[in-house]
Amino acid sequence: MSDKQPDMFEAQTGWFHVMKTMITSKEAKDLGGNAFFLYGVIKTFANSNDGRSFPSLDTLMEFTGMS
């Protein structure tokens, strides 16, 4: 059996989704706007093969405007 996922399960690199449960459970609200935005930026830089993301602090500051 091949370890390669079928095409329909391959990661889309142009977008990412926010889990519906983050919204409906109010976890996103509890995080607050800045943390939720930071989460989105971190997800933007996630590896499309394994989902891991390691943007540098400089990159996070550049894309969020936060220090």
C-alpha positions in Angstrom: 0.0 0.0 0.0 1.3 3.4 -0.9 2.0 6.0 1.8 0.9 8.8 -0.6 -2.5 10.3 0.1 -5.1 10.3 -2.7 -5.3 13.5 -4.6 -8.6 14.5 -2.9 -6.8 14.6 0.4 -3.7 16.6 -0.6 -3.2 19.9 1.2 -4.2 23.0 -0.6 -1.3 25.5 -0.2 -3.2 28.6 -1.1 -5.6 28.6 1.8 -6.2 27.1 5.2 -9.3 26.7 7.3 -10.3 27.6 10.8 -11.9 24.7 12.5 -15.7 25.3 13.0 -15.3 24.1 16.5 -13.0 27.0 17.3 -15.8 29.4 16.5 -18.8 27.4 17.8 -17.1 26.6 21.1 -16.1 30.2 21.5 -12.4 29.3 21.8 -11.6 31.9 19.1 -13.4 34.6 21.1 -11.6 33.5 24.3 -8.3 33.8 22.5 -8.9 37.4 21.6 -8.4 39.1 18.3 -4.6 39.4 18.4 -4.0 35.8 19.4 -6.5 34.6 16.7 -4.8 36.7 14.1 -1.4 35.4 15.2 -2.8 31.8 14.9 -3.8 32.7 11.3 -0.4 33.9 10.4 1.3 30.8 11.9 -1.1 28.6 9.9 -0.2 30.6 6.8 3.4 29.4 7.1 2.5 25.7 7.9 4.2 23.0 5.9 1.5 21.6 3.6 2.8 18.0 4.0 2.8 17.7 7.8 1.0 20.8 9.1 4.0 21.9 11.2 4.8 25.6 11.3 8.0 27.3 12.6 8.0 31.0 11.4 10.6 33.1 13.1 9.7 35.8 15.5 10.8 38.4 12.9 8.4 36.9 10.4 5.6 36.9 12.9 6.3 40.5 13.7 6.5 41.5 10.0 3.2 39.9 9.1 1.2 40.8 12.2 2.6 44.2 13.0 3.0 43.0 16.6 6.1 43.1 18.7 
